[in-house]
Amino acid sequence: MAKPKAALPSADEVRTLIDADQRLAVRVTPGAKVEGAEIVEGRLLVKVRAKPEDGKANEAVRSLLAAALQLAPSRIVLLRGATSREKQFTITL
């Protein structure tokens, strides 16, 4: 059975959260039942199925952000928060 498509905000909505230094702050919930992203109170909240083991959750977040922003995953780099739920990514638009 195929996994359901993740619910994502529009690329324009996510781009409004990127600051002048091309950084995007994200709060992550690893090990979720369903994947998705939503904007709550001006913050991007991302849920991924991957467990926080060996960077799997970080890679899943990066892939989900790439899909939400309609960019290649190589244009999204984890800047800080590798072991934290609060992460910051650099986005090359």
C-alpha positions in Angstrom: 0.0 0.0 0.0 1.4 3.4 -1.0 1.9 6.0 1.7 -0.4 9.0 1.5 1.0 12.2 0.1 2.2 14.6 2.8 0.0 17.7 3.5 2.1 20.7 2.7 1.6 24.5 2.7 2.1 26.3 -0.6 5.6 27.2 -1.6 4.8 30.9 -1.4 3.6 30.5 2.2 6.8 28.7 3.2 9.0 31.3 1.3 7.5 34.1 3.4 9.1 32.4 6.5 12.6 32.6 5.0 14.6 35.5 6.5 16.9 37.9 4.7 19.9 35.6 5.3 18.1 32.8 3.5 17.5 30.9 6.7 14.4 28.9 7.6 13.6 27.9 11.2 11.7 24.6 11.6 10.3 22.7 14.6 10.4 19.0 13.9 8.4 16.0 15.2 10.2 12.8 14.3 8.4 9.4 14.4 5.0 10.8 13.5 2.2 8.7 12.1 1.7 10.9 9.1 4.1 13.3 7.4 3.3 16.9 6.7 4.1 20.5 7.4 2.0 23.4 8.6 2.5 27.0 9.5 1.3 27.8 13.1 1.7 31.3 14.6 4.4 32.2 12.0 6.5 29.0 12.5 6.9 26.0 10.3 6.1 22.8 12.0 7.2 19.6 10.2 6.2 16.0 11.1 8.2 13.1 9.6 7.8 9.3 10.0 11.6 8.7 10.2 13.1 8.1 13.6 15.9 10.4 14.9 18.6 7.8 14.2 21.7 8.3 12.2 20.3 11.5 10.6 17.3 9.8 9.0 14.9 12.3 10.4 17.0 15.2 9.3 17.1 13.8 5.8 13.4 13.3 5.8 12.8 16.9 6.9 15.1 18.1 4.2 13.2 16.1 1.5 9.9 17.4 2.8 11.1 21.0 2.8 12.4 20.5 -0.8 8.9 19.2 -1.8 7.2 22.1 -0.1 9.5 24.7 -1.6 9.6 23.0 -5.0 13.4 22.9 -4.9 16.0 20.2 -5.2 17.1 18.8 -1.8 20.7 19.8 -2.6 19.6 23.5 -2.3 18.6 22.9 1.4 21.4 22.6 4.0 21.0 21.9 7.7 22.7 24.9 9.4 22.1 24.0 13.1 20.0 21.7 15.2 21.2 18.2 14.0 20.2 16.6 17.3 17.5 19.1 18.3 13.8 19.5 17.4 14.5 23.1 16.7 16.4 23.2 13.4 17.6 25.9 11.0 18.2 25.4 7.4 19.9 27.5 4.7 17.8 27.7 1.6 19.3 28.6 -1.8 16.5 29.9 -4.0 
